[in-house]
Amino acid sequence: MIVICPIAGVGSYLQPFVVSKPKALIKVAGKPIIAHTLERIQQVVPKGTTIVFIVGYKKRLLIEYITHLNENMDNYFQLEFVEQESCGMHNDKPFFSGIGDAIALAKPFADNKDCFVFFSDRLPVNNYTTLLQQCESNNYDGIINVQEVDDPENYGVCVLDEHQIVQKIYEKPTSFISKLSIQGAFLIKKSISKRFMDYLVEQANTPLIPGETHSYVPIIQRLINEGAKIGIHQMKQKMLDFGSLDKFLEGNQELLEFHKSSLEKIKKLKQKGKIINSTIISPVFLGDDVFISSSVIGPNTSIGNKSKINRCILSNTVIGDNCDLSNFCTDSSIIGDFVTLENMIKNRLSIGDDSSIVSSKNI
C-alpha cells in the first residue's frame, strides 16, 4: 500500500491564517493539523509505508516540517514529495487545477498498489483502522469513508444500492441527493488502481474551462460504471472538519475533549510561577513556556508555546505561539502566531500572524 496526501492548495476558507503558512501547518489543540493526521495514519499502516505528499503553496515550509516530524517519529514513513504546479495567480495567491490532478501526480508510485488517499483538513477523532479492515473483509475494489451530514451541498455525496454498494457519486450537488457525504479518505485497491491513475492522468490532460477544477469524483464514477465494487465505511466516531473557520473551532473542541488536559502539566506550570492568580477550566491545551496571570482560561481553549496572557478571559478560542495578550476578553476566536492584543472585548475574531492591535482605552 501507498498513502497519498494532496496538500498543494491555499485553503482560501482559512484566511487570514494561510497568508503566512499552508493550511496543513495551522495549529489546533497544540499541533499542526498534519501532525494530528500523521499520528492517525501511523496507527494503521506498517513502518516503511510510502506517503506521497502533493505539495504546492508554501511547499518549502511543508517539506521541512513533515521531514522533521517524520524524524521525530523514528522515520516511520518513507516520504515522497511531488510538486503540483499552479495554473496562475488570483488575488496574489496561486490557484491549482484540482485534487484530481494532484492525486494523478502520485502515479509513478501507485500503479498496481493499494492507494489510500486522505485529506489533511478532515480528521477522525480516533483513526482509520475499521475502514481498512472493512475493505479487506468485503473484498471491495475500493471503499469510501462517509458520514451523514446536514449540509451535503458542501461535500461529495454517495447514492447506494440495496447491498450498500456505491452506485452514484456526486461532487457538491446543488439539489438534495443524499446526506451520505465523503469524509476525508478513500481506498482504491490494486485491482483497479492502475485504471484509476490512468483515468486521472487522462483527465489532467484535458483543458479546463476557466473557474473549473479536476476532481477525483468523476473518475470513481467511471470505475463504478465499468463494474468496480466500491463500498462505504460509515464512521461511527465524529469526523472533524478543518476546512473553514467555524468548523475549525468545533474541531479544536473535539480534540481537546478527546485528549484531556494534563492536570499534572497545569500543576507544574503553577509550581514554576507560570500560572498566577488564574483559573483554568478544562478542557484546555497549554503550550510550553506559557505565562498566564490574573486570567480565566477555558473551556475549549488552546494556547500556543511562549504566549503571555495577562488579565484575559478566553473561552472556545485558539491562540497561536508567541502571542502577547493583555486586557483581552473573547469567545470563539482564532488568533495566529506573534500577535499582540491589548484592551479589547470582542467575540468571534480571526486575526492572522504577526498582527498588533492595541486600543488606547483600558478595560
KOLVONU-178999 format. One record per residue (C-alpha): z, x, y. Coordinates in steps of 0.25 Angstrom, whole numbers. Each point is the difference from the previous one (the first is absolute). Layout:
@c3 Z c1 X c2 Y
...
***
This chain:
@c3 0 c1 0 c2 0
@c3 -2 c1 4 c2 14
@c3 6 c1 -7 c2 13
@c3 -8 c1 -3 c2 12
@c3 7 c1 -2 c2 14
@c3 -10 c1 -3 c2 12
@c3 8 c1 4 c2 13
@c3 -11 c1 3 c2 9
@c3 1 c1 -12 c2 10
@c3 7 c1 0 c2 13
@c3 9 c1 -12 c2 -3
@c3 -3 c1 -7 c2 13
@c3 10 c1 -11 c2 -2
@c3 11 c1 10 c2 1
@c3 -3 c1 4 c2 14
@c3 6 c1 7 c2 8
@c3 6 c1 8 c2 -12
@c3 -13 c1 5 c2 -5
@c3 -4 c1 7 c2 13
@c3 8 c1 13 c2 -5
@c3 0 c1 -2 c2 -15
@c3 -7 c1 -7 c2 -11
@c3 6 c1 -12 c2 -5
@c3 4 c1 6 c2 -13
@c3 9 c1 9 c2 7
@c3 8 c1 -11 c2 8
@c3 14 c1 0 c2 -5
@c3 7 c1 -12 c2 -6
@c3 14 c1 0 c2 -5
@c3 1 c1 15 c2 2
@c3 -13 c1 5 c2 -6
@c3 -15 c1 -1 c2 3
@c3 -7 c1 -11 c2 -7
@c3 -8 c1 9 c2 -9
@c3 13 c1 7 c2 -5
@c3 5 c1 -14 c2 -5
@c3 -13 c1 -2 c2 -7
@c3 -1 c1 13 c2 -7
@c3 14 c1 -1 c2 -5
@c3 -4 c1 -13 c2 -7
@c3 -13 c1 6 c2 -5
@c3 8 c1 11 c2 -6
@c3 8 c1 -9 c2 -8
@c3 -12 c1 -6 c2 -8
@c3 -10 c1 12 c2 -2
@c3 2 c1 13 c2 -7
@c3 2 c1 13 c2 7
@c3 -13 c1 7 c2 3
@c3 -7 c1 -13 c2 3
@c3 -11 c1 2 c2 10
@c3 1 c1 -8 c2 13
@c3 -12 c1 -1 c2 9
@c3 3 c1 -2 c2 15
@c3 -11 c1 -5 c2 8
@c3 3 c1 5 c2 14
@c3 -6 c1 -1 c2 14
@c3 8 c1 -4 c2 12
@c3 10 c1 12 c2 3
@c3 -3 c1 6 c2 -13
@c3 7 c1 13 c2 2
@c3 13 c1 -7 c2 2
@c3 -2 c1 -8 c2 -13
@c3 -4 c1 12 c2 -8
@c3 12 c1 9 c2 5
@c3 10 c1 -11 c2 -2
@c3 -5 c1 -4 c2 -14
@c3 -1 c1 14 c2 -5
@c3 14 c1 3 c2 5
@c3 6 c1 -12 c2 -6
@c3 -7 c1 3 c2 -14
@c3 6 c1 14 c2 1
@c3 14 c1 -7 c2 1
@c3 -4 c1 -9 c2 -12
@c3 -1 c1 13 c2 -8
@c3 -16 c1 -1 c2 1
@c3 1 c1 -13 c2 -8
@c3 -15 c1 -4 c2 4
@c3 -13 c1 7 c2 0
@c3 -5 c1 -2 c2 14
@c3 -14 c1 -2 c2 5
@c3 -4 c1 -3 c2 14
@c3 -14 c1 -6 c2 3
@c3 -4 c1 -3 c2 15
@c3 -6 c1 -13 c2 4
@c3 -9 c1 3 c2 12
@c3 1 c1 -10 c2 11
@c3 -11 c1 -9 c2 5
@c3 3 c1 2 c2 14
@c3 11 c1 -2 c2 11
@c3 5 c1 -13 c2 6
@c3 11 c1 0 c2 11
@c3 2 c1 15 c2 -3
@c3 3 c1 -2 c2 -15
@c3 -10 c1 2 c2 -11
@c3 -4 c1 -11 c2 -9
@c3 -5 c1 0 c2 -14
@c3 -9 c1 -7 c2 -10
@c3 10 c1 -6 c2 -8
@c3 10 c1 1 c2 -12
@c3 -12 c1 -2 c2 -10
@c3 -7 c1 13 c2 5
@c3 14 c1 7 c2 0
@c3 2 c1 -3 c2 -14
@c3 -14 c1 5 c2 -3
@c3 3 c1 14 c2 4
@c3 9 c1 1 c2 -12
@c3 -12 c1 -1 c2 -9
@c3 0 c1 15 c2 -4
@c3 14 c1 -1 c2 -6
@c3 -1 c1 -14 c2 -5
@c3 -12 c1 -3 c2 -9
@c3 4 c1 -5 c2 -14
@c3 15 c1 1 c2 3
@c3 10 c1 -11 c2 3
@c3 1 c1 -1 c2 15
@c3 13 c1 -5 c2 6
@c3 -3 c1 -4 c2 15
@c3 12 c1 -2 c2 9
@c3 1 c1 -3 c2 15
@c3 11 c1 7 c2 8
@c3 3 c1 -12 c2 9
@c3 4 c1 -8 c2 -12
@c3 13 c1 3 c2 -8
@c3 7 c1 -6 c2 -11
@c3 15 c1 0 c2 1
@c3 1 c1 7 c2 -14
@c3 -13 c1 6 c2 -6
@c3 -13 c1 -4 c2 -7
@c3 5 c1 2 c2 -15
@c3 -2 c1 -14 c2 -4
@c3 -14 c1 0 c2 6
@c3 -5 c1 11 c2 -9
@c3 7 c1 -5 c2 -12
@c3 -6 c1 -14 c2 1
@c3 -14 c1 6 c2 2
@c3 2 c1 8 c2 -13
@c3 6 c1 -11 c2 -8
@c3 -11 c1 -10 c2 3
@c3 -12 c1 9 c2 -2
@c3 -5 c1 -3 c2 14
@c3 -12 c1 8 c2 7
@c3 9 c1 0 c2 12
@c3 11 c1 -7 c2 7
@c3 4 c1 -4 c2 14
@c3 14 c1 -1 c2 6
@c3 2 c1 -14 c2 6
@c3 10 c1 -8 c2 7
@c3 0 c1 -14 c2 6
@c3 0 c1 0 c2 15
@c3 1 c1 -10 c2 11
@c3 -11 c1 7 c2 8
@c3 -11 c1 3 c2 -10
@c3 -11 c1 1 c2 11
@c3 6 c1 13 c2 3
@c3 -3 c1 6 c2 -14
@c3 -10 c1 0 c2 -11
@c3 3 c1 -11 c2 -10
@c3 -3 c1 -3 c2 -15
@c3 -4 c1 -13 c2 -7
@c3 4 c1 0 c2 -15
@c3 -5 c1 -7 c2 -12
@c3 9 c1 -8 c2 -10
@c3 3 c1 14 c2 -7
@c3 5 c1 6 c2 13
@c3 -13 c1 9 c2 1
@c3 -6 c1 2 c2 13
@c3 -13 c1 -8 c2 3
@c3 -2 c1 2 c2 14
@c3 6 c1 9 c2 11
@c3 -2 c1 -2 c2 15
@c3 3 c1 9 c2 12
@c3 8 c1 -7 c2 11
@c3 -5 c1 -14 c2 -2
@c3 -2 c1 -8 c2 12
@c3 4 c1 -13 c2 -7
@c3 10 c1 -2 c2 -11
@c3 -4 c1 4 c2 -14
@c3 13 c1 6 c2 -6
@c3 14 c1 5 c2 3
@c3 -2 c1 11 c2 -10
@c3 -1 c1 12 c2 9
@c3 -4 c1 14 c2 -4
@c3 12 c1 9 c2 2
@c3 0 c1 15 c2 2
@c3 -6 c1 4 c2 -13
@c3 -10 c1 -2 c2 -11
@c3 -4 c1 8 c2 -13
@c3 -15 c1 2 c2 -5
@c3 0 c1 4 c2 -15
@c3 -9 c1 11 c2 -5
@c3 -9 c1 -10 c2 -7
@c3 -6 c1 -4 c2 14
@c3 5 c1 11 c2 9
@c3 -14 c1 7 c2 0
@c3 -7 c1 -13 c2 4
@c3 11 c1 -3 c2 10
@c3 -2 c1 13 c2 7
@c3 -16 c1 0 c2 -1
@c3 0 c1 -14 c2 7
@c3 10 c1 5 c2 11
@c3 -10 c1 12 c2 3
@c3 -12 c1 -10 c2 -1
@c3 7 c1 -9 c2 11
@c3 4 c1 12 c2 8
@c3 -15 c1 4 c2 1
@c3 -3 c1 -14 c2 6
@c3 0 c1 0 c2 15
@c3 10 c1 -9 c2 7
@c3 -1 c1 -11 c2 10
@c3 8 c1 4 c2 12
@c3 14 c1 -5 c2 -1
@c3 0 c1 -1 c2 -15
@c3 6 c1 9 c2 -10
@c3 -2 c1 3 c2 -15
@c3 11 c1 -6 c2 -9
@c3 3 c1 2 c2 -15
@c3 1 c1 -15 c2 -2
@c3 -14 c1 -3 c2 -2
@c3 -1 c1 12 c2 -10
@c3 11 c1 -6 c2 -8
@c3 -7 c1 -14 c2 0
@c3 -13 c1 7 c2 -4
@c3 7 c1 6 c2 -12
@c3 6 c1 -14 c2 -3
@c3 -14 c1 -6 c2 0
@c3 -4 c1 10 c2 -10
@c3 11 c1 -4 c2 -9
@c3 11 c1 9 c2 3
@c3 14 c1 -5 c2 -4
@c3 9 c1 1 c2 13
@c3 14 c1 -5 c2 -2
@c3 11 c1 -2 c2 10
@c3 14 c1 6 c2 1
@c3 9 c1 -10 c2 8
@c3 11 c1 8 c2 7
@c3 14 c1 -6 c2 -2
@c3 6 c1 10 c2 9
@c3 -4 c1 -1 c2 15
@c3 -11 c1 8 c2 5
@c3 2 c1 6 c2 14
@c3 -11 c1 0 c2 10
@c3 0 c1 11 c2 11
@c3 -14 c1 -4 c2 5
@c3 6 c1 -7 c2 13
@c3 11 c1 2 c2 9
@c3 7 c1 -13 c2 -3
@c3 -1 c1 2 c2 -15
@c3 5 c1 15 c2 2
@c3 14 c1 -5 c2 4
@c3 0 c1 -9 c2 -12
@c3 -3 c1 12 c2 -9
@c3 11 c1 8 c2 7
@c3 10 c1 -10 c2 -3
@c3 -4 c1 -2 c2 -15
@c3 0 c1 15 c2 -2
@c3 14 c1 1 c2 6
@c3 5 c1 -11 c2 -9
@c3 -6 c1 7 c2 -12
@c3 5 c1 14 c2 4
@c3 14 c1 -4 c2 4
@c3 6 c1 9 c2 11
@c3 9 c1 11 c2 -4
@c3 14 c1 -3 c2 4
@c3 3 c1 15 c2 -3
@c3 -10 c1 5 c2 10
@c3 5 c1 -9 c2 11
@c3 14 c1 5 c2 -3
@c3 -4 c1 14 c2 0
@c3 -7 c1 -2 c2 14
@c3 13 c1 -6 c2 5
@c3 8 c1 12 c2 -5
@c3 -10 c1 10 c2 7
@c3 2 c1 -8 c2 13
@c3 -15 c1 -5 c2 -1
@c3 5 c1 -15 c2 1
@c3 10 c1 -3 c2 11
@c3 6 c1 -14 c2 3
@c3 -12 c1 -7 c2 -6
@c3 -2 c1 -11 c2 -10
@c3 -10 c1 2 c2 -12
@c3 -5 c1 -13 c2 -6
@c3 -7 c1 2 c2 -13
@c3 -11 c1 1 c2 -5
@c3 -4 c1 12 c2 9
@c3 -6 c1 13 c2 -1
@c3 5 c1 12 c2 8
@c3 -8 c1 13 c2 0
@c3 5 c1 14 c2 0
@c3 8 c1 5 c2 13
@c3 0 c1 -14 c2 7
@c3 11 c1 -2 c2 10
@c3 5 c1 -14 c2 3
@c3 11 c1 -3 c2 10
@c3 5 c1 -14 c2 6
@c3 -11 c1 -8 c2 -8
@c3 -2 c1 -11 c2 -10
@c3 -11 c1 4 c2 -10
@c3 -6 c1 -10 c2 -10
@c3 -2 c1 -7 c2 -8
@c3 -14 c1 3 c2 -5
@c3 -2 c1 12 c2 10
@c3 -5 c1 14 c2 -3
@c3 3 c1 12 c2 9
@c3 -8 c1 13 c2 -2
@c3 4 c1 14 c2 0
@c3 7 c1 7 c2 12
@c3 0 c1 -13 c2 8
@c3 11 c1 -3 c2 10
@c3 5 c1 -14 c2 2
@c3 10 c1 -3 c2 11
@c3 6 c1 -13 c2 4
@c3 -11 c1 -8 c2 -7
@c3 -1 c1 -12 c2 -8
@c3 -11 c1 1 c2 -11
@c3 -4 c1 -10 c2 -11
@c3 -12 c1 -3 c2 -8
@c3 -6 c1 13 c2 6
@c3 -7 c1 13 c2 -4
@c3 3 c1 12 c2 9
@c3 -8 c1 13 c2 -2
@c3 4 c1 14 c2 0
@c3 5 c1 8 c2 12
@c3 3 c1 -12 c2 9
@c3 10 c1 -1 c2 11
@c3 4 c1 -15 c2 2
@c3 11 c1 -3 c2 10
@c3 5 c1 -14 c2 5
@c3 -11 c1 -7 c2 -8
@c3 1 c1 -13 c2 -7
@c3 -11 c1 -5 c2 -9
@c3 -3 c1 -9 c2 -13
@c3 -13 c1 1 c2 -8
@c3 -6 c1 12 c2 7
@c3 -8 c1 13 c2 -5
@c3 3 c1 13 c2 8
@c3 -8 c1 12 c2 -3
@c3 4 c1 15 c2 0
@c3 4 c1 8 c2 12
@c3 3 c1 -13 c2 8
@c3 10 c1 -1 c2 12
@c3 5 c1 -13 c2 4
@c3 11 c1 -3 c2 10
@c3 6 c1 -13 c2 6
@c3 -8 c1 -11 c2 -7
@c3 2 c1 -13 c2 -7
@c3 -12 c1 -5 c2 -7
@c3 -4 c1 -5 c2 -14
@c3 -13 c1 2 c2 -8
@c3 -4 c1 13 c2 6
@c3 -11 c1 9 c2 -5
@c3 1 c1 14 c2 6
@c3 -9 c1 11 c2 -4
@c3 4 c1 15 c2 -2
@c3 3 c1 9 c2 12
@c3 4 c1 -12 c2 9
@c3 10 c1 0 c2 11
@c3 5 c1 -13 c2 7
@c3 12 c1 2 c2 9
@c3 5 c1 -12 c2 8
@c3 7 c1 3 c2 13
@c3 9 c1 -12 c2 -2
@c3 12 c1 2 c2 -9
@c3 4 c1 -10 c2 -11
***
